[in-house]
């Protein structure tokens, strides 16, 4: 039997790996039918083998994919929509192109806006809820992760605005903000930092090369203490099923500590703490 608040399945974007897959598995195991949005047919075949899961091709930046899913759900209810799809990369602002920034916002923000707009009637029909997966980086800006931090900060404000906007329909909107999780996106963090260094211009190497090397070591160290993605899935499950869900969920000790420090420390002290933590 489904444990969600509303009626119908829950649609999860970015469900092929990591947090999205953990959410899909947890909800399905609890008896909730899940529509797992993935980008590749081979991922659909793999994820679709999980009991209680139907995989759908859904690239959140592809208007045709979104319309296809919307049309398939027309007249049907959704018990929930979990906007999880996302990317993470970075580098010094002056070394990043406009396309680098647009790509992050296309996936991490505008894709969620487009999917939510397309499926809102189904959520309303099912008396469902909406969950956005943000990040502690959306609260605590992280150097060399400007596009990711900025897009997740935008998601934080989108979730708050939409929660107040949809209150009149009884639709709850929650935000889940993880810290470092033991997922592919974090496992490759050290590789990404090395890749960023390799793409720097000669001037960029001169200005930032040593600092990015230090950041790479920090990311590798964080991976050793990363928490399992099922901790995020637990928070999502609560947001979808609890009688009184929270507006926000901080997941992970590092996320809670960073948020607490930012709350009590003056800005300059917090800047110094972050700089010393990552060796810059």
LUMGU-582140 format. One record per residue (C-alpha): x, y, z. Coordinates in steps of 0.2 Angstrom, whole numbers, plus 5000, padded with zeros to 4 digits. Layout:
+------+------+------+
|    X |    Y |    Z |
+------+------+------+
|    X |    Y |    Z |
...
+------+------+------+
This chain:
+------+------+------+
|    X |    Y |    Z |
+------+------+------+
| 5000 | 5000 | 5000 |
| 5006 | 5017 | 4996 |
| 5012 | 5028 | 5010 |
| 5011 | 5045 | 5001 |
| 4999 | 5058 | 5006 |
| 4990 | 5059 | 4988 |
| 4983 | 5047 | 4975 |
| 4992 | 5040 | 4961 |
| 5011 | 5037 | 4957 |
| 5025 | 5048 | 4961 |
| 5036 | 5055 | 4947 |
| 5055 | 5056 | 4951 |
| 5067 | 5065 | 4939 |
| 5085 | 5060 | 4937 |
| 5081 | 5043 | 4944 |
| 5094 | 5033 | 4935 |
| 5108 | 5034 | 4948 |
| 5112 | 5042 | 4965 |
| 5099 | 5051 | 4975 |
| 5086 | 5049 | 4962 |
| 5088 | 5030 | 4961 |
| 5088 | 5029 | 4980 |
| 5072 | 5039 | 4981 |
| 5064 | 5028 | 4968 |
| 5069 | 5012 | 4977 |
| 5063 | 5018 | 4994 |
| 5046 | 5024 | 4988 |
| 5043 | 5008 | 4977 |
| 5048 | 4997 | 4992 |
| 5035 | 5006 | 5003 |
| 5021 | 5002 | 4990 |
| 5021 | 5018 | 4981 |
| 5020 | 5017 | 4962 |
| 5035 | 5027 | 4954 |
| 5037 | 5034 | 4937 |
| 5056 | 5035 | 4936 |
| 5062 | 5049 | 4924 |
| 5078 | 5044 | 4915 |
| 5087 | 5051 | 4900 |
| 5094 | 5035 | 4892 |
| 5084 | 5019 | 4885 |
| 5097 | 5008 | 4894 |
| 5094 | 5016 | 4910 |
| 5075 | 5015 | 4908 |
| 5077 | 4996 | 4905 |
| 5088 | 4994 | 4921 |
| 5077 | 5005 | 4932 |
| 5061 | 4998 | 4925 |
| 5065 | 4981 | 4932 |
| 5063 | 4987 | 4950 |
| 5046 | 4981 | 4956 |
| 5033 | 4995 | 4957 |
| 5043 | 5006 | 4945 |
| 5039 | 5012 | 4928 |
| 5053 | 5020 | 4919 |
| 5050 | 5035 | 4907 |
| 5062 | 5044 | 4896 |
| 5063 | 5062 | 4903 |
| 5077 | 5074 | 4900 |
| 5071 | 5089 | 4910 |
| 5079 | 5101 | 4897 |
| 5069 | 5092 | 4882 |
| 5052 | 5100 | 4879 |
| 5047 | 5085 | 4868 |
| 5051 | 5073 | 4883 |
| 5041 | 5084 | 4895 |
| 5026 | 5085 | 4884 |
| 5026 | 5067 | 4881 |
| 5025 | 5063 | 4899 |
| 5012 | 5077 | 4902 |
| 5001 | 5069 | 4889 |
| 5003 | 5052 | 4896 |
| 4997 | 5059 | 4913 |
| 4983 | 5070 | 4906 |
| 4967 | 5067 | 4917 |
| 4977 | 5056 | 4929 |
| 4983 | 5060 | 4947 |
| 5000 | 5061 | 4954 |
| 5003 | 5059 | 4972 |
| 5020 | 5068 | 4971 |
| 5033 | 5076 | 4960 |
| 5051 | 5075 | 4965 |
| 5062 | 5087 | 4956 |
| 5079 | 5079 | 4958 |
| 5088 | 5080 | 4941 |
| 5104 | 5090 | 4942 |
| 5122 | 5093 | 4937 |
| 5137 | 5099 | 4946 |
| 5153 | 5106 | 4939 |
| 5163 | 5122 | 4942 |
| 5178 | 5132 | 4941 |
| 5184 | 5151 | 4944 |
| 5170 | 5163 | 4937 |
| 5182 | 5171 | 4925 |
| 5187 | 5155 | 4918 |
| 5169 | 5149 | 4915 |
| 5159 | 5152 | 4899 |
| 5142 | 5159 | 4898 |
| 5137 | 5142 | 4891 |
| 5144 | 5134 | 4907 |
| 5132 | 5145 | 4917 |
| 5117 | 5142 | 4906 |
| 5119 | 5123 | 4906 |
| 5118 | 5123 | 4925 |
| 5103 | 5134 | 4926 |
| 5094 | 5125 | 4912 |
| 5096 | 5108 | 4921 |
| 5095 | 5113 | 4939 |
| 5082 | 5127 | 4938 |
| 5073 | 5129 | 4922 |
| 5071 | 5111 | 4919 |
| 5062 | 5109 | 4936 |
| 5051 | 5124 | 4932 |
| 5046 | 5117 | 4915 |
| 5042 | 5099 | 4922 |
| 5032 | 5107 | 4937 |
| 5022 | 5118 | 4926 |
| 5018 | 5103 | 4914 |
| 5013 | 5091 | 4928 |
| 5005 | 5103 | 4941 |
| 4987 | 5099 | 4936 |
| 4991 | 5080 | 4939 |
| 4998 | 5084 | 4956 |
| 4983 | 5095 | 4960 |
| 4971 | 5081 | 4954 |
| 4980 | 5068 | 4965 |
| 4980 | 5080 | 4980 |
| 4999 | 5077 | 4979 |
| 5015 | 5086 | 4985 |
| 5030 | 5093 | 4976 |
| 5048 | 5091 | 4982 |
| 5064 | 5099 | 4976 |
| 5081 | 5093 | 4979 |
| 5092 | 5107 | 4983 |
| 5109 | 5107 | 4991 |
| 5118 | 5115 | 5006 |
| 5127 | 5124 | 4993 |
| 5111 | 5134 | 4990 |
| 5113 | 5141 | 5007 |
| 5132 | 5142 | 5009 |
| 5140 | 5148 | 4993 |
| 5155 | 5138 | 4989 |
| 5170 | 5145 | 4980 |
| 5173 | 5137 | 4962 |
| 5156 | 5130 | 4962 |
| 5147 | 5147 | 4958 |
| 5135 | 5140 | 4944 |
| 5130 | 5125 | 4956 |
| 5128 | 5136 | 4971 |
| 5119 | 5149 | 4962 |
| 5107 | 5137 | 4954 |
| 5103 | 5128 | 4970 |
| 5100 | 5145 | 4979 |
| 5088 | 5149 | 4965 |
| 5079 | 5132 | 4969 |
| 5078 | 5137 | 4987 |
| 5068 | 5152 | 4983 |
| 5058 | 5144 | 4970 |
| 5052 | 5131 | 4982 |
| 5048 | 5144 | 4995 |
| 5038 | 5155 | 4982 |
| 5029 | 5140 | 4975 |
| 5024 | 5133 | 4992 |
| 5015 | 5150 | 4996 |
| 5008 | 5151 | 4979 |
| 5000 | 5133 | 4979 |
| 4994 | 5135 | 4997 |
| 4977 | 5139 | 4991 |
| 4976 | 5122 | 4983 |
| 4982 | 5112 | 4998 |
| 4998 | 5107 | 4988 |
| 5013 | 5106 | 5000 |
| 5030 | 5110 | 4993 |
| 5046 | 5105 | 5002 |
| 5064 | 5107 | 4999 |
| 5077 | 5094 | 5003 |
| 5095 | 5101 | 5005 |
| 5109 | 5087 | 5006 |
| 5127 | 5089 | 5010 |
| 5140 | 5077 | 5003 |
| 5132 | 5061 | 4998 |
| 5140 | 5044 | 4993 |
| 5134 | 5046 | 4975 |
| 5142 | 5046 | 4958 |
| 5141 | 5065 | 4957 |
| 5152 | 5066 | 4973 |
| 5163 | 5052 | 4969 |
| 5169 | 5060 | 4954 |
| 5171 | 5077 | 4963 |
| 5190 | 5075 | 4964 |
| 5191 | 5070 | 4945 |
| 5180 | 5085 | 4941 |
| 5192 | 5097 | 4951 |
| 5207 | 5089 | 4941 |
| 5197 | 5091 | 4925 |
| 5194 | 5110 | 4929 |
| 5212 | 5112 | 4932 |
| 5216 | 5105 | 4915 |
| 5205 | 5117 | 4906 |
| 5212 | 5133 | 4914 |
| 5220 | 5146 | 4903 |
| 5238 | 5150 | 4906 |
| 5233 | 5165 | 4916 |
| 5220 | 5154 | 4925 |
| 5234 | 5141 | 4930 |
| 5244 | 5155 | 4937 |
| 5230 | 5162 | 4947 |
| 5220 | 5147 | 4953 |
| 5230 | 5131 | 4949 |
| 5237 | 5128 | 4967 |
| 5220 | 5132 | 4975 |
| 5211 | 5120 | 4964 |
| 5224 | 5106 | 4968 |
| 5220 | 5110 | 4987 |
| 5201 | 5109 | 4983 |
| 5203 | 5092 | 4975 |
| 5211 | 5085 | 4990 |
| 5197 | 5092 | 5001 |
| 5183 | 5084 | 4989 |
| 5192 | 5067 | 4990 |
| 5193 | 5068 | 5009 |
| 5174 | 5073 | 5010 |
| 5170 | 5058 | 5000 |
| 5177 | 5047 | 5014 |
| 5164 | 5054 | 5026 |
| 5149 | 5056 | 5014 |
| 5132 | 5049 | 5019 |
| 5122 | 5036 | 5010 |
| 5109 | 5043 | 4998 |
| 5095 | 5034 | 5006 |
| 5096 | 5047 | 5020 |
| 5089 | 5059 | 5007 |
| 5076 | 5047 | 5002 |
| 5070 | 5046 | 5020 |
| 5068 | 5065 | 5020 |
| 5059 | 5064 | 5003 |
| 5047 | 5050 | 5010 |
| 5043 | 5061 | 5025 |
| 5039 | 5076 | 5014 |
| 5027 | 5066 | 5003 |
| 5019 | 5056 | 5017 |
| 5019 | 5065 | 5034 |
| 5004 | 5073 | 5041 |
| 5014 | 5089 | 5044 |
| 5029 | 5089 | 5032 |
| 5042 | 5102 | 5035 |
| 5046 | 5116 | 5022 |
| 5064 | 5111 | 5022 |
| 5075 | 5096 | 5026 |
| 5094 | 5098 | 5029 |
| 5102 | 5081 | 5026 |
| 5119 | 5076 | 5032 |
| 5130 | 5082 | 5047 |
| 5141 | 5093 | 5036 |
| 5125 | 5102 | 5030 |
| 5119 | 5105 | 5047 |
| 5136 | 5111 | 5054 |
| 5138 | 5123 | 5039 |
| 5121 | 5130 | 5041 |
| 5123 | 5132 | 5059 |
| 5140 | 5141 | 5057 |
| 5133 | 5153 | 5044 |
| 5118 | 5157 | 5055 |
| 5129 | 5162 | 5070 |
| 5146 | 5168 | 5062 |
| 5148 | 5186 | 5054 |
| 5151 | 5185 | 5036 |
| 5169 | 5188 | 5036 |
| 5172 | 5175 | 5049 |
| 5162 | 5163 | 5039 |
| 5172 | 5167 | 5023 |
| 5188 | 5164 | 5033 |
| 5181 | 5147 | 5039 |
| 5177 | 5142 | 5022 |
| 5194 | 5147 | 5015 |
| 5203 | 5138 | 5028 |
| 5193 | 5122 | 5026 |
| 5196 | 5121 | 5008 |
| 5214 | 5127 | 5009 |
| 5213 | 5143 | 5000 |
+------+------+------+
